Amino acid sequence: MPTERLYYKDPYLRTFEATVLSVEALEGEKSAVTLDATAFYPEGGGQPADTGKIRGKDGTLIVEWTEDRGGEIVHIGKIDGVISVGERVTGEIDWDRRYLIMRTHTAAHILMHAVSRLLEHVDIAGSGLSVGSGRLDFAASITRDQLPAIEEEANKIVEMDAEVRVHVFSREEAARLLESYGSHLGPAHGGLSEIRVIEIVGVGADACGGTHVARTSEVGRIRITKRKSKGRGVVRLEFQVTD
C-alpha cells in the first residue's frame, strides 16, 4: 500500500498522526516500521533521509533512516518498548535538521540558476546534498575567476525574497514552464505522465521531488567552498549555506 506523503502537502509539517501498517525486525536490534502516512522524507533525488521519532502508546521508534520501497516509506531505527500494528502513533521530524536540508536544497537550485544566468543555460551532470552543504556537477567550463560572480549572483537571488512554487504538471505543461525559463526536461523524466516542478518565480524552474523553503530569503547566505575539475568537461562546485 503506497504511503501518503504528507511532506508534499506541507513541507513545514513537524508532527503528524498515522496508523502503523507493519513492524519488521531487522539485524542489529533495529526495526522497520511502515505507516499509512508520513512526513518523513525518504532518501532520494540527492536529498538525505529525515530522522526523528515515532511515538506509540507503549514504545518509541528512534528513526535513524527513512527509505522508499516501491511506494511504501519505511522508517528504520531502534524501538524503545513496543510498537504494534494497527495502533495510532505520533511522528516527530527532527525539524532543525530537515529545515536546514530544505534550505540547502533550495540553495542548490539557486546556484544552478546563478550559473545559467552568467554562462547561459548549462546542464547538470550530477548533484548531492547533505545537511547544510552540497555539490553540483556542471557540464560547463567554469573557472576559479568566475566563482565570486557566481556566488554574488546566487546571493542576489536569495535577497530577492522570491516565491518558491511547487507545481505538479503533465509532461507537456512541465516542459512549457521550463522552456519559458530557457531550460528543458532531462532524459530521467522520460515516460512520466506527471512531473513535479520547483519554480523560483522570476528566476527559473526545474523538475524536482525534494522539499524546499517557501521563499528564497529563508536560505541564508550561499558560499562556494570548492571548485574541482571532474574531467570530460565537468566541473564540480561545492557549497554551504549559513545564517
N, C-alpha and C positions, 0 to 999 in steps of 0.2 A: 504493500500500500504506500503510495507516494506521500512523503511528509509535507504538510502545509508549511510554506516558507514565510514565516512572519517577518523576517528581516527585509523582505521585499516590500511588504505593506508599510513597514515603519522601521527604517534602519536605526532610529534612535530609541527603539524599544529596549528597555533594560531588563525587565522582568515579565514573565508570562506564565500562564497556567496551561497544562496539557495533560493528556492521558497516556500512561505507559502502555505500549503495544508489545514490547518484548524486552527480556533481560537475558543476555548471553554471557556465560562465564568464559573468560579468556585466560591466557597464560599470565603468570606473574601477579596473581591475585587481582587482576583487572576485570572489568565487565564492560559490555557494550549494551547500551540502552537506546531503544528507539521510542519515539513519541509520535502522537498523531499530528503535532505541530511543534515548531521550534523557532526561536530567534537566534540560535547558534548558527553561525556561518561555517559551512564545511570548507576545508582546504580546496582551492580550485581557482583557475584563471590567474595564478601567480599570487593570490591573496592567502595569507595564513588562516588556519582554522581558529575559531573562537574557543576560549576557555571560560570556566566559571563553575557554577554549582547547580545541581538539580536536587531539590529537597522534597522528600516524601514524608509520610506520617511517621515512619519508623526508621528512616535512613536518609543519607545524603550521598549523591554521586559527585565526587570532585572531578569535573570534566577537564581532562588534560588534552584531549584531541577530539575533533569532530570531522567526520568524513561522509561523503555521498556514495552510497552503494546502490546504484541503479535507481535513483529517485528517492530512496529511503536515507534519511540523515541519521547517522549513528553517532552517539555520544560515548566516548571511551574514557575510562578512568577507574578509580577505586571507590567502592561503596563502603561507607561507614554506616553499619547497620544493615537494614533490609529495604529494598525497593521491589514492589510486586507488580506484576502485570495487571492492568485494569485500574490501578489507583490514580488519583489526581495528584499531580506534583506541580511544584513551582520552580521555574528555571530562572537563574540569575546570571546574566552575562558579566564577565569581567569588563566593566564599562570603560575604565580608563585605557585599557589595552585596546579594546575594539575601536574606541573613538580615535585613538592615535593611528590605528590601521586605516580607518576611513579617511583621515586627513592625509595620510601617506598615499593612499590610492588616488585621491583627487589630485594630489601634488604630481603624481606620475603623469596623469592626463594633461595637467597644466604644462609640465615640462615638454611633453610631446608637442603641444600646440605652440609653445615658445620657439622650439627648434623649427617647426614648419613655417612659422611667421618670418623667421630670419633667413631660412635657407630654402624656402618654398616647401611643398609637401615632401616628406621623406617617409619611407616605410620603416616599421618596427620589426626587427629580426628576432627579438626576444625580450623578456622582462621578468622581473621578480620583485616581490615585496617582503619586507619583514616589518617589525614594529618600530616605526619611526624612520625607516630608511628603505631604499630600493635601488634598483638598477634598470636601465633601459638600453637596449642594443639597437642602434640606428644603422640602417643600410645607407650610410651617407659619409661624406668626408667632413669631419668636424675637427678643427684644430684647437689646440690649447688656447690660442689667442682669441678664439670666438667664445670661450666659456663665460667670461664676465658679461658679455652682451646677452647671452642666452639666460644666464641667471637673473640679470636685471629684467629682461622681458617676462620671465616667469613670475617674478615678484610684482611686476606691474599688473599682471592678470589677477594675482591674489588680492592686490589693493583695489581692484575694480569692484570687489564685492559682487561679482556676477552670480546670477542664479544657476544652480546645477539641477537640471531637469532630468527625470528618468522617463523614458518612453518605451513602450512595448509595441513594436510595429511589425507589419508584414515585411517580407524581404524587400518588396518594391518601395514601400514607404521609407524604410531604413536607408536604402540606397539613395533615395532622393534627398533626404536630410543630410547625409554625409557628403553627397556631391555638392550641395549648396555651400558647404564649407571647404570645398576643394579636396575632399577625402574620398575613400571608397571602401567597400566591404572586402575583407580578405578571404582567401580560399577556405579558411577554417569555418566560415559561416555558410558554405555551400550546402544546399539541401534543407536548410532550416526554414520552416514556414513563418515562425515568429522570431524576432531578434530584439533583444533589449539594448537600448541605446542610451548612453550618457551624453547629454548636451550641456556644455558650458555656454550659456546664452551669449551670443555675440562673439564667441571665441572659436568654438569647434565642437565636433561630435565624434564619438567612437562607439562601436559595439562593445559591450562590457557586461559581465554578470556579477560584478562586485558591489560592495557597499560604499557609499560616498557621502560627504557632507552636503548640506543644502546650499551653501554659498561659499565662494572661493575665499572669502576673508577668514573663514574658520581654519584654513590650512595652516596659517602661520608663515614663517619665513622658509623659503626653499633655498638650500645651499648645495651646490655641486661640489662633491668631495673628491672625485677622482675621474680621470679620463683614461681609457685603456683601449688600444687597438686590438681587435679580435681577429684580424686578418680577413681577406676576401672582401674588403670594402666595408667592414662592420666596425663601428666604434661604440664602446660601452661607456655610458655616463652613470656614475653612482651619485646618489643624492641623499640628503637628510632633510627632515622638517624640524623646525624649532619654534618655540613660543615667541 
